[in-house]
Amino acid sequence: MGQERDVKVGILKARELCVVFHSAYLLDGKPFVGEHCFTPSAEERLFVPAEQGASFTLKDVVIGIGFHWERKEEQTFCGALLLKMEEGQVRAINVVPVETYLTSVISSEMSANASLELLKAHAVISRSWLMRILNDNDNVDDNDKLSTVNCQLSTDHIIRWYDSEAHTGFDVCADDHCQRYQGITRQSNPQVVDAIEATRGLVLTYEGKICDARFSKCCGGMTEVFESCWENIRHPYLVAKPDPYCNTKDKRILSQVLNNYDQETVDFYRWTVSYTTDELSELVSRKSGIDFGRILDLVPQERGASGRIITLKIVGEKRTLTVGKELEIRKWLSESHLYSSAFEVEKTADGFILHGKGWGHGVGLCQIGAAVMGDQGIPYDEILTFYYPHAELTKKW
């Protein structure tokens, strides 16, 4: 059985970065306490806590980058702080043990008052996702990492998908692009710690390999397969299946899954977005960087099993082009991101109405569906079996 390891989490970068050390942190034996501001330096600087329980605060941490809930927060972290130069700016990296990282992720991805069974299920999938990334990083040099943006380009197609394996200088980022990680800012319930301890070292595996345990907010009634959203690789444990659980408006249950800013989003199970033709034409041109002229039609070309559009033909007066995959479609058709690409297109006299369902890519565990299952007392291992059939629980440490 292996040992727990540390994870390097990229928090933010800035031209000047101010840190408040709440107790002593050591840099080459020199103590730092209180507020200190740092500018880029060619040398890496590792600040190590002088005593257990030490913490530091970073200001103006951007969360929800590119999404409709994007904002800045002041966040507090335990563990070590690594500062390094990145693109002429200072990058702040939090270095913490895996289980400490997970305690924050579970509190950041959901409200800490979620049911214990949901918290345990999420601890397992968040640990699995992270350990797969760490294991992959062990075998790939930073210089050899692929871009997080994968492209297939031609004169009439732009197919892109986004992944998290390509961070250089750290293992994972702190935002929705990887897993939400907000330090100890939201750790307010001992039940989160109980869930981490109850599942300590447990991951999902398939044929001996750690699973790529994806998850999203709300599948909209049907989960999706991996290859509809990312690389054309089939994972037998990431299947499309009906989800009878996530259609709920129970505020008590939703508050278990949705943090304060997430609760600003209320129409995620079924939603509509309306654009005039002029609005849509301007939006698509600005977000894609392509002059389509006046948009004449939006024509889904390929859908996944959940109804999520994999490729969408955009017909304009000047240009016709097919775009995919799901996240790129969502980027082009919204100021931030559409809730999902699972929508039908209705043409009107002066525009388009998108009738959609779900929030996110829909692959793997549906957080709201799992919250309903946990609230019904369904054990966490049964929740995992429902969303990841053919996967097994395996203890790594």
C-alpha positions as CSV (number, residue, x, y, z in Angstrom):
1,M,0.0,0.0,0.0
2,G,1.3,3.4,-0.9
3,Q,1.8,6.6,1.1
4,E,-0.1,9.9,1.0
5,R,1.7,12.5,-1.1
6,D,1.6,16.3,-1.5
7,V,-0.2,18.2,-4.2
8,K,0.8,21.6,-5.7
9,V,-2.2,23.7,-6.3
10,G,-1.9,26.8,-8.5
11,I,-4.0,29.6,-6.8
12,L,-3.4,32.8,-8.8
13,K,-0.8,34.9,-10.5
14,A,-0.3,38.7,-10.4
15,R,2.2,41.4,-11.1
16,E,2.4,42.0,-7.4
17,L,1.1,39.5,-4.9
18,C,0.3,40.3,-1.3
19,V,0.2,37.7,1.4
20,V,-0.9,37.9,5.0
21,F,0.9,35.3,7.2
22,H,-1.2,34.7,10.3
23,S,1.7,33.1,12.1
24,A,5.3,32.5,11.3
25,Y,6.3,31.1,7.9
26,L,10.0,30.4,7.2
27,L,11.9,31.2,4.0
28,D,15.4,29.8,4.2
29,G,15.1,30.0,8.0
30,K,13.9,33.6,8.0
31,P,10.5,34.2,9.6
32,F,7.7,36.1,7.9
33,V,4.6,37.3,9.8
34,G,1.9,39.7,8.8
35,E,1.4,41.2,5.4
36,H,4.2,41.0,2.7
37,C,4.0,41.9,-1.0
38,F,6.1,40.1,-3.6
39,T,7.1,40.9,-7.2
40,P,8.4,38.5,-9.8
41,S,11.8,36.8,-9.1
42,A,13.8,34.3,-11.1
43,E,14.3,32.3,-7.9
44,E,11.5,30.1,-6.5
45,R,10.6,31.0,-2.9
46,L,9.1,28.3,-0.6
47,F,7.5,29.5,2.6
48,V,7.1,26.7,5.1
49,P,4.8,26.9,8.2
50,A,6.8,27.1,11.4
51,E,4.2,25.4,13.4
52,Q,1.2,23.1,12.8
53,G,-2.1,25.0,12.1
54,A,-0.3,28.0,10.5
55,S,-2.2,29.7,7.7
56,F,-1.9,32.5,5.2
57,T,-4.4,34.7,3.2
58,L,-4.3,35.7,-0.4
59,K,-6.4,38.7,-1.6
60,D,-8.2,39.1,-5.0
61,V,-8.3,35.4,-5.8
62,V,-10.5,35.0,-9.0
63,I,-13.0,32.2,-8.9
64,G,-15.4,30.9,-11.6
65,I,-12.9,32.2,-14.3
66,G,-14.9,32.7,-17.5
67,F,-18.2,31.5,-16.0
68,H,-21.3,33.5,-15.2
69,W,-20.5,33.6,-11.5
70,E,-16.9,34.9,-11.9
71,R,-15.8,37.1,-8.9
72,K,-12.8,37.8,-6.6
73,E,-12.5,36.5,-3.1
74,E,-10.1,36.7,-0.1
75,Q,-9.1,33.2,0.7
76,T,-7.1,31.5,3.5
77,F,-4.9,28.4,3.1
78,C,-2.9,26.1,5.4
79,G,0.3,24.3,4.3
80,A,3.3,25.7,2.4
81,L,3.3,28.6,-0.1
82,L,5.5,28.4,-3.2
83,L,6.1,31.6,-5.2
84,K,7.6,31.3,-8.7
85,M,7.7,33.5,-11.8
86,E,5.3,32.7,-14.6
87,E,5.0,34.9,-17.7
88,G,6.5,37.8,-15.9
89,Q,4.1,37.6,-13.0
90,V,4.2,35.9,-9.5
91,R,2.4,32.6,-9.3
92,A,1.2,31.5,-5.9
93,I,1.1,27.7,-5.3
94,N,-0.2,26.0,-2.2
95,V,1.6,22.8,-1.3
96,V,-0.6,20.5,0.9
97,P,-1.1,16.8,1.5
98,V,-3.7,15.1,-0.7
99,E,-6.2,14.6,2.2
100,T,-5.9,18.2,3.3
101,Y,-6.5,19.3,-0.2
102,L,-9.6,17.1,-0.5
103,T,-11.1,18.6,2.7
104,S,-11.1,21.9,1.0
105,V,-12.4,20.6,-2.3
106,I,-15.4,18.9,-0.8
107,S,-16.3,22.1,1.1
108,S,-15.6,24.2,-2.0
109,E,-17.4,22.1,-4.6
110,M,-20.5,21.8,-2.3
111,S,-21.8,23.4,0.8
112,A,-20.4,21.7,3.9
113,N,-23.8,20.8,5.2
114,A,-24.4,18.1,2.5
115,S,-25.3,14.6,3.7
116,L,-22.5,12.4,4.9
117,E,-23.0,9.8,2.1
118,L,-22.8,12.5,-0.6
119,L,-19.6,13.9,1.0
120,K,-18.1,10.5,1.2
121,A,-19.0,9.8,-2.5
122,H,-17.5,13.1,-3.5
123,A,-14.3,12.5,-1.5
124,V,-13.7,9.3,-3.4
125,I,-14.2,10.8,-6.9
126,S,-12.3,13.9,-6.1
127,R,-9.4,11.8,-4.8
128,S,-9.6,9.5,-7.8
129,W,-9.5,12.4,-10.3
130,L,-6.6,14.0,-8.4
131,M,-4.5,10.8,-8.1
132,R,-4.9,10.1,-11.8
133,I,-3.5,13.5,-12.6
134,L,-0.6,13.1,-10.2
135,N,0.2,9.7,-11.6
136,D,0.2,11.1,-15.1
137,N,2.3,14.0,-14.1
138,D,4.9,11.6,-12.6
139,N,5.4,10.1,-16.1
140,V,5.5,13.3,-18.2
141,D,8.0,16.1,-18.1
142,D,6.6,19.7,-18.0
143,N,8.1,20.4,-21.4
144,D,6.3,17.4,-22.9
145,K,2.8,18.2,-21.6
146,L,0.1,18.7,-24.1
147,S,-1.9,21.9,-24.2
148,T,-5.1,22.0,-22.1
149,V,-6.8,23.0,-25.4
150,N,-7.0,20.2,-28.0
151,C,-7.9,21.3,-31.5
152,Q,-9.0,19.8,-34.8
153,L,-9.1,22.6,-37.4
154,S,-10.0,22.7,-41.0
155,T,-11.6,25.3,-43.3
156,D,-15.1,24.5,-42.2
157,H,-14.6,22.9,-38.8
158,I,-13.3,24.1,-35.4
159,I,-13.3,21.3,-32.9
160,R,-11.8,22.0,-29.5
161,W,-12.0,20.4,-26.1
162,Y,-10.4,21.5,-22.8
163,D,-8.7,19.4,-20.2
164,S,-6.6,19.8,-17.1
165,E,-3.5,17.7,-17.6
166,A,-1.3,20.4,-19.0
167,H,-0.5,22.7,-16.1
168,T,3.2,23.3,-15.8
169,G,4.9,24.2,-12.5
170,F,2.0,22.8,-10.5
171,D,-0.3,19.8,-10.5
172,V,-3.8,21.3,-10.6
173,C,-5.4,24.7,-10.5
174,A,-7.8,25.9,-7.9
175,D,-10.8,26.7,-10.1
176,D,-13.6,24.9,-11.9
177,H,-11.2,24.0,-14.7
178,C,-9.8,21.4,-12.4
179,Q,-11.6,21.1,-9.0
180,R,-12.8,24.0,-6.9
181,Y,-10.2,24.5,-4.1
182,Q,-10.6,27.5,-1.8
183,G,-8.3,26.6,1.1
184,I,-9.9,26.6,4.5
185,T,-12.2,29.5,3.6
186,R,-15.3,27.3,3.5
187,Q,-14.4,24.5,5.9
188,S,-17.2,24.9,8.4
189,N,-18.5,21.5,9.1
190,P,-16.7,18.6,10.9
191,Q,-18.8,16.2,8.8
192,V,-16.5,17.0,5.9
193,V,-13.5,15.9,7.9
194,D,-15.5,12.7,8.9
195,A,-16.2,12.0,5.2
196,I,-12.5,12.4,4.3
197,E,-11.4,10.1,7.2
198,A,-14.0,7.5,6.4
199,T,-12.8,7.2,2.8
200,R,-9.1,7.9,3.5
201,G,-7.0,6.6,0.6
202,L,-10.0,5.1,-1.3
203,V,-10.2,5.6,-5.1
204,L,-12.2,4.2,-8.0
205,T,-10.4,1.9,-10.3
206,Y,-11.2,0.0,-13.5
207,E,-9.0,-2.9,-14.5
208,G,-6.4,-1.8,-12.0
209,K,-6.1,1.8,-13.2
210,I,-7.4,4.8,-11.3
211,C,-10.6,6.1,-12.9
212,D,-11.0,9.5,-14.6
213,A,-13.9,10.3,-12.3
214,R,-15.6,13.3,-13.9
215,F,-18.6,15.1,-12.4
216,S,-20.8,18.0,-13.1
217,K,-23.5,20.0,-11.4
218,C,-26.7,18.7,-13.1
219,C,-26.9,16.2,-15.9
220,G,-30.5,17.3,-16.7
221,G,-31.9,13.8,-16.5
222,M,-29.4,11.8,-18.5
223,T,-25.6,11.4,-18.1
224,E,-23.2,11.7,-21.0
225,V,-20.2,9.6,-22.2
226,F,-16.7,10.9,-22.0
227,E,-16.0,11.0,-25.7
228,S,-18.9,13.4,-26.4
229,C,-17.0,16.1,-24.4
230,W,-13.3,15.3,-24.7
231,E,-10.9,13.0,-26.6
232,N,-12.5,10.1,-28.5
233,I,-11.6,7.5,-25.9
234,R,-14.2,5.2,-24.4
235,H,-14.2,4.7,-20.6
236,P,-16.6,1.8,-19.7
237,Y,-17.3,3.3,-16.3
238,L,-18.4,6.7,-17.8
239,V,-21.7,5.7,-19.4
240,A,-24.9,7.4,-20.6
241,K,-27.9,6.5,-18.5
242,P,-31.1,8.1,-17.2
243,D,-30.8,9.9,-13.9
244,P,-34.2,10.1,-12.1
245,Y,-32.7,12.0,-9.1
246,C,-31.6,15.4,-10.3
247,N,-35.0,16.9,-11.1
248,T,-35.5,18.7,-7.7
249,K,-36.4,22.1,-6.6
250,D,-36.0,21.3,-2.9
251,K,-34.1,24.3,-1.6
252,R,-32.9,22.3,1.4
253,I,-31.2,19.7,-0.8
254,L,-30.0,22.2,-3.3
255,S,-28.4,24.2,-0.5
256,Q,-26.3,21.1,0.3
257,V,-24.8,21.1,-3.2
258,L,-24.8,24.8,-4.2
259,N,-22.6,27.4,-2.4
260,N,-23.9,30.9,-2.0
261,Y,-22.9,32.1,-5.5
262,D,-24.1,28.8,-7.1
263,Q,-27.5,29.4,-5.6
264,E,-27.8,32.5,-7.9
265,T,-28.4,29.9,-10.6
266,V,-31.9,28.5,-10.2
267,D,-33.1,27.3,-13.6
268,F,-30.5,24.7,-14.4
269,Y,-32.7,21.6,-14.9
270,R,-34.6,23.2,-17.8
271,W,-33.7,26.6,-19.1
272,T,-34.2,29.0,-22.1
273,V,-32.0,31.6,-23.6
274,S,-33.3,34.1,-26.2
275,Y,-31.3,36.2,-28.7
276,T,-32.3,38.5,-31.5
277,T,-30.5,37.8,-34.7
278,D,-28.5,40.9,-34.3
279,E,-27.5,40.0,-30.7
280,L,-26.5,36.5,-31.7
281,S,-24.5,37.6,-34.7
282,E,-22.6,40.1,-32.7
283,L,-22.0,37.7,-29.8
284,V,-20.8,34.8,-32.0
285,S,-18.5,37.1,-34.0
286,R,-17.0,38.5,-30.8
287,K,-16.6,35.2,-28.9
288,S,-15.3,33.2,-31.9
289,G,-13.2,35.9,-33.6
290,I,-14.9,34.9,-36.8
291,D,-17.0,37.2,-39.0
292,F,-20.1,35.1,-39.9
293,G,-22.1,38.1,-41.0
294,R,-25.7,37.8,-40.0
295,I,-26.5,34.5,-38.4
296,L,-29.1,32.6,-40.5
297,D,-29.3,29.3,-38.7
298,L,-27.9,27.0,-35.9
299,V,-28.0,23.4,-36.9
300,P,-27.0,20.6,-34.5
301,Q,-24.9,18.1,-36.5
302,E,-24.1,15.4,-33.8
303,R,-25.5,14.8,-30.4
304,G,-24.4,12.6,-27.5
305,A,-26.8,10.2,-25.8
306,S,-27.9,12.8,-23.3
307,G,-28.8,15.2,-26.1
308,R,-25.7,17.4,-25.6
309,I,-24.6,18.8,-28.9
310,I,-21.2,17.6,-29.9
311,T,-20.9,19.6,-33.1
312,L,-23.0,22.6,-34.2
313,K,-23.2,24.1,-37.7
314,I,-23.4,27.9,-37.6
315,V,-24.8,29.3,-40.9
316,G,-24.0,32.9,-41.6
317,E,-24.4,35.2,-44.6
318,K,-20.6,35.4,-44.9
319,R,-19.4,32.1,-43.5
320,T,-20.7,28.7,-42.5
321,L,-18.6,26.7,-40.0
322,T,-19.1,23.7,-37.7
323,V,-18.0,24.1,-34.1
324,G,-17.5,21.6,-31.2
325,K,-17.1,20.1,-28.7
326,E,-19.6,21.0,-26.0
327,L,-17.6,23.6,-24.0
328,E,-16.6,25.5,-27.2
329,I,-20.2,25.6,-28.2
330,R,-21.1,27.0,-24.8
331,K,-18.4,29.6,-25.0
332,W,-19.5,30.9,-28.4
333,L,-23.2,31.1,-27.6
334,S,-23.0,33.0,-24.3
335,E,-21.2,36.0,-22.6
336,S,-19.7,33.4,-20.2
337,H,-20.9,29.8,-20.7
338,L,-24.2,28.3,-21.5
339,Y,-25.3,26.0,-18.8
340,S,-24.8,23.1,-21.2
341,S,-24.9,22.1,-24.8
342,A,-28.0,20.0,-24.4
343,F,-30.4,22.4,-26.1
344,E,-32.9,22.5,-29.0
345,V,-32.9,25.5,-31.4
346,E,-36.1,27.4,-32.1
347,K,-36.0,30.0,-34.8
348,T,-38.3,33.0,-34.3
349,A,-39.2,35.9,-36.5
350,D,-36.4,38.0,-35.2
351,G,-34.0,35.5,-33.6
352,F,-33.4,32.3,-31.8
353,I,-34.5,30.6,-28.6
354,L,-32.4,27.9,-27.1
355,H,-34.4,25.4,-25.0
356,G,-31.8,23.6,-22.7
357,K,-31.4,21.2,-19.9
358,G,-28.7,20.5,-17.3
359,W,-25.7,22.4,-16.0
360,G,-22.3,21.2,-17.1
361,H,-21.0,18.4,-19.3
362,G,-23.1,15.7,-17.6
363,V,-20.3,13.1,-17.5
364,G,-19.9,10.9,-14.5
365,L,-21.5,11.9,-11.1
366,C,-24.3,14.4,-11.2
367,Q,-23.8,16.4,-8.0
368,I,-27.5,17.4,-7.6
369,G,-28.7,13.8,-8.4
370,A,-26.1,12.4,-5.9
371,A,-27.3,14.9,-3.3
372,V,-30.9,13.6,-3.6
373,M,-29.6,10.0,-3.3
374,G,-27.6,10.9,-0.2
375,D,-30.6,12.7,1.3
376,Q,-32.6,9.5,0.8
377,G,-30.0,7.6,2.8
378,I,-28.5,5.7,-0.1
379,P,-25.0,4.6,0.9
380,Y,-22.0,6.3,-0.8
381,D,-20.8,3.1,-2.5
382,E,-24.2,2.6,-4.1
383,I,-24.1,6.2,-5.3
384,L,-20.7,5.6,-6.9
385,T,-21.9,2.3,-8.5
386,F,-24.9,4.1,-10.0
387,Y,-22.8,6.8,-11.6
388,Y,-19.6,4.8,-12.3
389,P,-20.8,1.2,-13.2
390,H,-18.0,-1.4,-13.6
391,A,-15.6,0.7,-11.3
392,E,-14.3,-0.7,-8.0
393,L,-13.3,0.9,-4.7
394,T,-9.6,0.4,-4.1
395,K,-7.6,1.6,-1.0
396,K,-4.3,3.2,-2.0
397,W,-3.1,4.2,1.5
